[in-house]
Amino acid sequence: MDATTPGPLAPEVLDREDLRRALAEHDFAAAFALIKKWGGLSQNRIASACQLTPGKVSTVISGQQQVTSFDVICRIADGLRIPGRMVGLADRPWEQQPDSPEPPNPPAAESPEDDTPWRPDATVQLASDLTRSDLVMDRRAATRALAGAAIGGAALLDPLEAWLLPAGPTAEPGRRGRLGKRDVDELETTARAFRAWDHKFGGGLRRKAVVGQLNEVAAHLEDHQSPVIEQRLYQVMAQLGGTAATMAWDSGHQRQAQQYYKLALRAAHAGGDTAFGANVLAGMARQMLYRDRPQDALELVHLAQKGARDSAGPRLLAMLHTREAWAYAALGRAAAFQRATSEGTEALADVGAGEDPYWIAYFDSAELAGVTGGRLLDLARKDPQHHAETAAHSISEALAARGPEAGRSHALDLIGLAECHFLIGDTPAAVTHTHKAAEAAARTQSSRVRAQLGQLYPYTVGRSASRTVGEARARIREVLSS
């Protein structure tokens, strides 16, 4: 294989934050292990692509040997089609050549849901098509089909404006359904259970079950149900769609997540549930924030606030304010961040017993402290002197209020606290919390948690004189490679 031969890694694999970190640090033990796991390549295939022996690849993965040769790094980059900048090289010769006859900039409205009318029956058809194709594809084919990155800008935002308008007329179904209140109660209970499981553990192990349930709800809506039953079915569809989106996103499938978010928003619109629709938009905003598109995130939050101003309870309002604060922090607008955070705190103080639906019940004082601490950490990365200690205090409050049973949130809190201590310069505390964070991350199925854990790795590089920091680095590598 030479520098002009296409390599086997798909774009969504190269876009993984943990792989990017490993490549940037020339940590090829972690990089090869991640490529095996997420790229579906065997050690023999990696060896063949990089013109290495399988034994060499094995010793690298086991940590017995490091890759330091410039020539070998070039062969790895060329063989696996890794852009030179990702491994500290100049652009490789093949980077100037087109990989395929496809245009580099696809049309803005390439997703079928963007052209689908905002009518209830059209939403049902969209749900049927999306879930059916998802269920029949095997894992590898689904990954290829949905490998694109999440879209942003006008292509994302403009079609969503229809959420603020009344739903269009629906066509009369040809069949009459017989679903009753008890049946919908069971569907709602199932949707709630799936959401609780995802919130605690993360990852996509039950995603197919959620998609299958979503397909069943769409089938019931193809029949003519009573108006009350239909409205509740659309609301169940919205909740299942939101969970499927979060699971896909948590597994690293950005485009697939965005498609399910859009479906969830349409279903909430059809079911008249503007509060949950605002929650879906907040989820889309969070996805944009993780994709380093804070301006798109801010637009989505404002769209949510505008659409739900008459239906949002205090918890939802507080969550939207903190999502807004997150966008301001990412934009470097510290004063706006403080204002939005204060508004979130004030809104949460107005919460009373039984006022909010179950899906927003998670947003309490602990969640507010964790989210605020995370955003202060964003600011601390640019100005640790003014924000790192405050961020650590806020994250510590969250950890004290929600223990290991919080699952994914607990792991993210520990990762954030470890990074705060690195920024402060308290290396012993940073090492202690890094080990705790790695243990918590290993107990989740969340690729998002692992991506965040990867952000600790650079803090451990260049500190080889310290045995404890080296042990922390090895533990991070072990979890990221598992």
Secondary structure as UniProt FT lines:
FT   TURN            3..4
FT   HELIX           11..14
FT   HELIX           17..24
FT   TURN            25..26
FT   HELIX           28..39
FT   HELIX           43..50
FT   HELIX           54..61
FT   TURN            62..63
FT   HELIX           70..79
FT   TURN            80..81
FT   HELIX           84..87
FT   HELIX           93..96
FT   TURN            108..109
FT   HELIX           112..115
FT   HELIX           120..136
FT   HELIX           139..145
FT   HELIX           154..160
FT   HELIX           161..164
FT   HELIX           181..201
FT   TURN            205..206
FT   HELIX           207..222
FT   HELIX           227..250
FT   TURN            251..252
FT   HELIX           254..270
FT   TURN            271..272
FT   HELIX           274..290
FT   TURN            291..292
FT   HELIX           294..307
FT   TURN            308..311
FT   HELIX           314..330
FT   TURN            331..332
FT   HELIX           334..349
FT   TURN            353..354
FT   HELIX           358..360
FT   TURN            361..362
FT   HELIX           365..382
FT   HELIX           384..401
FT   HELIX           404..406
FT   HELIX           408..424
FT   HELIX           427..442
FT   HELIX           447..454
FT   TURN            455..456
FT   HELIX           457..460
FT   TURN            461..462
FT   TURN            464..465
FT   HELIX           467..481
//
